[in-house]
């Protein structure tokens, strides 16, 4: 049962010190979560149905504000500290989750679209936040402040089109609204009164003026109330079945026990029953989910929203262990030993190119140890860039500029060893001593990569339209399966000859491998066994 705003939540205080840096912020928030005066989760609309999102308490850059400081994409998820005596104006344009510690001056902040936390001081501040879900911390003698914020109720989110239910909401979230105000030491409920849309501290004459709906969750450090904390653990969905023919399926990956299914809006953990249906046993909802990579213990994937992408690390039960936000779109990622290589585009919006982020996989986290600028440009917005790891080399294929290779002898420090203008490559995979290459025009190459160069190549060509091959290639044992628009070509990789061509009466749009079968357009099942 939710607690209505008219009851105003009040809890005890065990923490009392000035907030000066990230350590103080984290200590304050953790104490507030423990004692009930700070929310552990907030309501977010960054996913299609909305979700309960844990507060981000990961270490972040501490930026001392001055007139040259940028509150934009150059400083994501930062802590901005204003420690001068001046009146400051901050214009923020990013969608990350920032923290602000304000000085005693009169500050004007036009916030970005993220979910921010503000520690206000004694000045007369004006804060505009029309997007995001935010937390404002007021101490005694806070001054005369104005909040231009949009408040959304839980009921509003529940009723929004496409957001019939909130991910993670099981009835235990004890708040009614999206924004929070935390009142610090020396401030009690009885001290406050409303005058229209202005909240007044009757003892100090401090005020907060609301220029829009004043529906906010109020929490007090001074006066305790018992809040049941169920940890807001995501309630597992009721088990349900997903047909192989479901058009939402984008990819299927399997480990030793389970299948992991990517759709545009979720990562799903499943088993395959005898009736050829996936039984979904868990799922994690995100927006535009891509690039699934699995290790022995972890799963890595990306999701994107409004020009940013999140790199996610979860365990095999889909519990989120680590997440980091990057600018632009994640094109691909590959795992090599204990290193994760992430190919990211649009690092510089004015001069778009790609970068490789190198992360060391920790126990429950990812540690960024290097970033390599590839200088590979995009081609008319077509993200035709992929990563392949073959014979201790990391290959990048690019529609415009061909194939590039970096040696992995020192995994944290990539050294470029090969660069070739062989264009329009779609697929590369190791096969014994050889590398199989499939181009978008249907040309198939069987070659070797030695001494940092490709050797003489065997070639198969087909009379087809260019650019018909698109992520519809797979190798099983000694057979290569390549799907053109309306034809499946099967090649014996030992003698490099065509085994069979299967013609269809229409273009095939989707191509999924499930164990020893190909699923075409969600209905045609091709058994591999007869070709092996």
C-alpha positions in Angstrom: 0.0 0.0 0.0 1.4 3.4 -1.0 1.7 6.2 1.4 -0.2 9.3 0.2 1.6 12.6 0.1 -0.6 14.2 2.7 0.9 11.8 5.3 4.4 13.2 4.5 7.2 10.7 5.2 9.3 11.4 8.3 12.3 9.5 9.6 15.1 9.8 12.0 18.6 11.2 11.3 21.9 9.6 12.2 23.9 11.6 9.6 24.7 15.3 10.1 27.6 17.0 8.3 28.2 19.4 5.5 28.2 17.9 2.0 31.4 18.8 0.2 32.4 15.9 -2.1 31.2 12.6 -3.5 32.3 10.7 -0.4 30.0 13.0 1.6 27.2 12.5 -0.9 27.4 8.7 -0.9 27.6 8.6 2.9 24.6 10.8 3.2 22.5 8.8 0.7 23.5 5.4 2.2 22.6 6.7 5.7 19.3 8.0 4.3 18.5 4.7 2.6 19.3 2.8 5.8 17.2 5.0 8.0 14.4 5.7 5.6 14.8 9.4 4.7 16.3 8.8 1.2 14.7 6.7 -1.6 16.6 3.6 -2.6 15.0 3.6 -6.1 13.3 6.3 -8.2 10.7 6.1 -10.9 12.2 6.4 -14.4 10.7 6.5 -17.9 13.9 5.5 -19.7 12.3 2.2 -20.6 9.2 1.6 -22.6 7.0 0.8 -19.6 8.8 2.8 -17.0 10.9 1.2 -14.3 12.1 1.5 -10.8 15.8 2.5 -11.1 18.4 2.1 -8.4 20.3 5.3 -7.5 23.6 5.5 -9.2 26.3 5.6 -6.5 29.2 4.5 -8.6 32.3 6.7 -8.5 32.1 9.7 -10.8 34.2 12.7 -11.8 34.2 15.7 -9.4 34.1 18.9 -11.4 34.7 22.3 -9.7 32.4 24.6 -11.5 33.6 27.8 -13.3 32.4 29.7 -16.3 34.2 27.4 -18.7 32.8 24.2 -17.4 30.5 22.2 -19.7 27.4 20.6 -18.3 26.8 18.5 -21.4 27.9 15.3 -23.2 31.5 16.0 -22.3 30.8 15.3 -18.6 28.5 12.4 -18.2 27.2 11.3 -14.8 29.4 13.9 -13.0 29.4 15.6 -9.6 29.3 19.4 -10.1 30.6 21.4 -7.1 30.0 25.2 -7.0 32.3 26.5 -4.2 32.7 30.1 -5.3 30.9 33.1 -3.8 29.3 34.3 -7.0 25.9 33.9 -8.5 26.1 31.2 -11.2 24.1 30.1 -14.2 24.4 26.5 -15.3 23.0 25.3 -18.6 22.8 21.5 -18.9 22.0 19.7 -22.1 22.8 16.1 -21.4 20.7 13.1 -20.4 23.0 11.6 -17.8 22.3 11.5 -14.0 24.3 14.3 -12.4 24.7 15.5 -8.8 25.0 19.2 -7.9 26.4 20.7 -4.7 25.4 24.4 -4.7 27.1 27.3 -2.9 25.5 30.1 -0.9 25.0 32.4 -3.9 21.9 32.8 -6.0 22.2 30.1 -8.7 20.1 29.5 -11.8 20.2 25.9 -13.1 18.5 24.7 -16.3 18.9 21.0 -16.0 19.2 18.4 -18.7 17.0 15.3 -19.1 18.6 13.0 -16.6 17.6 11.9 -13.1 19.6 14.4 -11.0 20.3 15.1 -7.3 20.6 18.6 -5.9 22.1 19.6 -2.6 21.0 23.2 -2.1 22.6 25.8 0.1 21.5 29.2 1.6 21.2 31.1 -1.6 18.1 32.0 -3.6 18.1 29.4 -6.3 16.0 28.8 -9.4 16.1 25.2 -10.8 14.3 24.2 -14.0 13.9 20.5 -14.6 11.1 19.6 -17.0 12.6 16.1 -17.7 13.9 13.4 -15.5 13.1 12.4 -12.0 14.9 14.4 -9.4 15.8 14.7 -5.7 16.3 18.0 -3.9 18.0 18.2 -0.5 17.2 21.3 1.6 19.0 22.2 4.8 17.8 24.7 7.5 18.0 28.3 6.3 17.9 27.3 2.6 16.7 30.7 1.4 14.0 31.5 -1.1 14.1 29.0 -3.9 11.9 28.3 -7.0 11.4 24.8 -8.6 10.2 24.6 -12.1 9.7 20.9 -12.3 7.3 18.4 -13.9 5.8 16.0 -11.4 4.4 12.7 -12.5 2.3 10.5 -10.3 2.6 6.7 -10.1 -1.0 6.4 -11.3 -0.2 8.7 -14.3 2.7 6.5 -15.4 0.6 3.4 -15.0 -2.0 4.8 -17.3 0.3 6.2 -20.0 0.1 4.6 -23.4 2.5 1.7 -23.7 3.4 1.9 -20.0 0.6 -0.3 -18.6 2.9 -1.6 -15.8 6.1 -0.4 -14.3 9.0 -2.8 -14.5 10.0 -3.8 -11.0 6.9 -2.5 -9.4 5.3 -5.1 -7.1 3.3 -2.8 -4.9 6.1 -2.1 -2.4 7.2 1.3 -3.8 5.9 3.6 -1.0 5.7 6.9 -2.9 3.2 8.6 -5.1 5.3 11.0 -7.2 8.4 11.1 -9.4 10.3 13.9 -7.6 11.6 14.0 -4.0 12.4 16.8 -1.5 14.5 15.8 1.5 14.5 18.1 4.5 17.6 18.0 6.6 18.5 18.6 10.2 16.3 21.0 12.2 13.3 21.0 9.9 10.1 19.3 11.0 6.7 18.8 9.4 5.0 21.2 11.8 7.4 24.0 10.8 6.0 24.0 7.2 2.8 25.5 5.7 1.4 26.0 2.2 0.5 29.4 0.8 -0.8 28.7 -2.6 2.0 27.0 -4.5 4.6 28.2 -2.1 5.9 26.1 0.9 7.0 28.3 3.8 9.2 27.4 6.8 7.3 29.4 9.5 10.3 29.5 11.8 12.9 30.8 9.3 10.7 32.3 6.5 12.6 30.2 3.9 10.4 29.3 0.9 10.1 27.0 -2.0 7.9 28.2 -4.8 6.5 25.7 -7.2 5.6 27.0 -10.7 3.8 23.8 -11.6 2.1 20.9 -9.9 3.4 20.7 -6.3 2.9 17.0 -6.0 6.3 15.9 -4.5 7.3 13.1 -2.2 8.5 14.9 1.1 11.0 13.1 3.4 12.2 14.4 6.8 15.3 13.4 8.6 14.1 14.6 12.0 10.8 12.7 12.5 10.9 8.9 11.9 8.2 6.8 10.3 8.5 3.1 9.5 9.0 2.5 5.8 9.0 -1.2 4.8 12.0 -1.8 2.6 11.5 -4.8 0.4 14.7 -3.8 -1.5 12.4 -3.2 -4.5 13.8 -6.3 -6.1 12.3 -6.9 -9.5 9.5 -9.3 -9.2 10.1 -12.2 -11.6 7.5 -12.4 -14.3 5.1 -15.2 -14.4 6.5 -17.9 -16.6 5.1 -17.8 -20.1 5.8 -19.3 -23.5 7.3 -17.6 -26.6 6.8 -19.2 -30.0 9.8 -19.6 -32.3 7.8 -17.7 -34.9 7.6 -14.6 -32.7 8.6 -11.7 -34.8 10.1 -9.8 -31.8 13.1 -12.2 -31.6 16.3 -10.6 -33.0 18.9 -13.1 -31.8 19.2 -16.3 -29.8 22.3 -17.3 -27.9 22.8 -20.4 -25.8 25.1 -21.4 -22.9 25.4 -24.9 -21.4 21.9 -24.7 -19.9 19.7 -21.9 -21.1 18.8 -19.7 -24.1 19.2 -16.0 -24.0 16.8 -14.1 -26.4 17.2 -10.5 -27.5 14.2 -8.5 -28.6 14.0 -4.8 -29.2 12.8 -4.2 -25.6 14.1 -7.0 -23.5 16.7 -9.7 -22.7 15.0 -12.9 -21.9 16.3 -16.1 -20.3 14.5 -19.2 -21.5 14.5 -23.0 -22.0 13.2 -24.8 -25.1 10.5 -27.3 -24.5 9.6 -30.4 -26.5 6.9 -28.5 -28.4 9.4 -26.0 -29.8 8.4 -23.2 -27.6 10.6 -21.1 -25.4 9.5 -21.0 -21.8 10.6 -17.6 -20.5 11.9 -17.9 -16.9 13.2 -14.3 -16.5 13.6 -11.1 -18.4 15.2 -7.7 -18.1 13.5 -4.9 -20.0 15.4 -2.2 -21.8 15.0 0.0 -24.9 16.7 -1.0 -28.2 18.7 -4.0 -26.8 21.6 -5.1 -28.9 25.0 -6.8 -29.0 24.7 -9.8 -26.7 28.0 -11.4 -25.5 28.2 -14.2 -23.0 31.1 -15.4 -20.8 31.2 -18.3 -18.3 29.7 -16.1 -15.5 28.4 -12.9 -17.1 26.3 -11.5 -19.9 27.1 -8.2 -21.6 24.7 -6.2 -23.8 23.9 -2.7 -24.8 20.7 -0.6 -24.9 20.2 2.8 -26.3 18.1 5.9 -25.7 18.1 9.4 -27.2 21.7 9.4 -28.5 23.2 7.5 -25.7 23.9 3.8 -25.0 24.3 1.8 -21.8 26.8 -1.0 -21.5 25.3 -3.5 -19.1 26.9 -6.4 -17.2 24.5 -8.9 -15.6 24.8 -12.3 -14.1 23.2 -15.5 -15.5 20.0 -14.7 -13.6 19.8 -11.3 -15.2 20.7 -9.4 -12.1 22.3 -6.1 -13.0 25.9 -5.9 -11.7 27.3 -2.9 -13.5 26.2 -0.3 -16.0 28.0 2.6 -17.7 26.6 5.2 -20.1 28.4 6.1 -23.4 27.8 8.7 -26.0 26.5 7.5 -29.3 25.6 4.0 -30.5 27.3 0.7 -29.5 28.0 -1.1 -32.8 29.4 -4.3 -31.5 31.3 -5.9 -28.6 33.5 -9.0 -28.3 35.1 -10.7 -25.3 38.8 -11.9 -25.3 40.1 -13.6 -22.2 39.3 -11.1 -19.4 38.8 -8.1 -21.7 35.7 -6.7 -23.3 36.1 -4.7 -26.5 33.3 -2.2 -27.3 33.0 -0.5 -30.7 31.3 2.8 -30.2 30.4 5.4 -32.9 29.7 9.2 -32.8 32.3 9.9 -30.1 32.5 13.3 -31.7 29.2 14.5 -33.1 30.8 17.0 -35.4 33.3 14.6 -36.9 31.7 11.1 -36.5 34.1 8.2 -36.3 34.5 5.0 -34.2 36.3 4.3 -31.0 37.1 1.0 -29.2 36.6 1.0 -25.5 38.6 -1.6 -23.6 37.3 -2.9 -20.3 38.8 -5.3 -17.9 36.1 -7.6 -16.5 36.2 -7.5 -12.7 34.3 -9.6 -10.1 31.2 -7.5 -10.5 32.2 -4.6 -12.6 33.9 -3.3 -15.7 37.0 -1.2 -15.5 37.8 1.1 -18.4 41.5 0.8 -19.1 42.0 2.2 -22.6 40.2 3.8 -25.5 41.4 3.5 -29.1 40.3 6.0 -31.8 40.0 4.1 -35.1 39.3 7.1 -37.3 37.0 4.9 -39.3 34.2 7.1 -40.6 30.5 6.2 -41.0 29.0 5.8 -44.4 25.8 7.7 -44.9 24.6 6.7 -41.4 24.9 3.0 -42.2 26.4 1.3 -39.1 28.2 -1.4 -41.2 30.9 -1.9 -38.6 31.6 -5.1 -36.7 34.2 -6.7 -34.5 35.7 -10.2 -35.0 38.3 -12.0 -32.9 40.4 -14.5 -34.9 43.8 -16.0 -34.1 44.7 -13.5 -31.4 43.7 -10.6 -33.7 40.9 -8.1 -33.4 39.4 -7.3 -36.8 37.2 -4.4 -37.5 35.1 -4.4 -40.8 33.9 -1.1 -42.1 31.6 -0.6 -45.2 33.6 2.3 -46.4 37.2 1.7 -45.4 37.6 -2.1 -45.4 39.3 -4.4 -42.9 41.6 -3.4 -40.1 43.4 -5.7 -37.6 44.9 -5.1 -34.2 47.1 -7.6 -32.4 45.9 -8.9 -29.1 49.3 -9.9 -27.8 48.9 -7.0 -25.3 45.1 -7.0 -24.8 45.0 -3.7 -23.0 47.2 -1.9 -25.7 46.0 -2.6 -29.2 48.6 -2.2 -31.9 47.4 -1.9 -35.5 49.0 -4.5 -37.8 46.9 -4.5 -40.9 44.8 -2.1 -42.9 43.2 -2.9 -46.2 40.5 -1.3 -48.4 38.7 -4.5 -49.1 35.2 -3.1 -48.9 31.7 -4.4 -48.0 32.7 -7.3 -45.8 29.8 -8.7 -43.8 31.2 -11.8 -42.0 34.5 -13.3 -40.8 35.0 -16.5 -38.9 37.9 -18.8 -38.1 37.8 -22.3 -39.7 40.8 -24.5 -38.8 43.8 -22.8 -40.3 41.6 -20.6 -42.5 39.4 -17.6 -42.3 36.1 -17.6 -44.1 35.0 -14.1 -45.3 31.6 -13.3 -46.8 31.0 -10.0 -48.6 27.8 -8.2 -49.0 27.7 -8.9 -52.7 27.7 -12.7 -52.0 31.4 -13.3 -52.7 32.8 -16.0 -50.3 36.6 -16.1 -49.6 38.7 -18.8 -48.0 42.0 -17.4 -46.9 44.7 -17.3 -44.2 46.0 -14.5 -42.1 49.8 -14.8 -41.5 52.5 -12.4 -40.8 49.9 -9.6 -40.5 48.6 -10.1 -44.0 46.1 -12.2 -45.9 47.4 -14.9 -48.2 46.2 -16.0 -51.6 42.5 -16.5 -51.5 40.1 -19.1 -52.9 36.9 -17.4 -54.1 33.3 -18.4 -54.8 31.1 -15.8 -56.5 27.3 -15.7 -57.2 25.3 -13.7 -59.7 23.2 -11.8 -57.3 22.3 -8.2 -56.5 24.9 -6.3 -54.3 24.3 -5.9 -50.6 21.9 -8.8 -50.2 23.9 -10.5 -47.4 23.1 -8.9 -44.0 24.0 -10.8 -40.8 22.6 -14.0 -42.3 25.6 -16.3 -42.3 26.6 -19.1 -40.0 29.1 -22.0 -39.9 28.2 -25.4 -38.4 31.0 -28.1 -38.4 32.3 -28.0 -42.0 29.4 -26.3 -43.7 28.8 -22.6 -44.4 25.2 -21.4 -44.7 24.6 -18.1 -46.4 21.2 -16.7 -47.0 20.7 -14.4 -49.9 17.4 -12.6 -50.5 15.4 -15.7 -51.5 18.0 -18.4 -51.6 20.0 -20.4 -49.1 23.5 -21.5 -50.3 25.3 -24.3 -48.5 29.1 -24.6 -49.0 31.4 -27.5 -48.0 34.4 -25.6 -46.4 36.8 -28.5 -46.9 36.7 -28.7 -50.7 35.1 -25.2 -50.9 32.3 -26.3 -53.2 28.6 -25.6 -53.1 26.6 -28.5 -51.6 23.1 -27.3 -52.4 21.0 -24.2 -53.1 17.6 -23.9 -51.6 15.3 -21.5 -53.5 12.3 -19.9 -51.8 9.3 -18.3 -53.4 9.8 -15.0 -51.6 12.6 -12.9 -50.0 13.5 -14.1 -46.5 13.7 -11.4 -43.9 14.8 -13.1 -40.7 17.5 -15.7 -40.1 18.0 -17.4 -36.7 20.1 -20.3 -35.7 18.7 -22.6 -33.0 21.0 -25.5 -32.1 21.2 -27.5 -35.3 18.5 -25.7 -37.1 17.9 -22.6 -39.1 14.6 -20.7 -38.5 13.7 -18.6 -41.6 11.0 -15.9 -41.2 9.9 -17.6 -38.0 8.3 -20.5 -39.8 10.7 -22.4 -42.1 12.9 -24.8 -40.0 15.9 -26.1 -41.9 17.5 -29.1 -40.3 21.4 -29.0 -40.5 21.8 -32.7 -39.9 21.2 -33.8 -43.4 24.2 -31.7 -44.6 26.7 -32.7 -41.9 
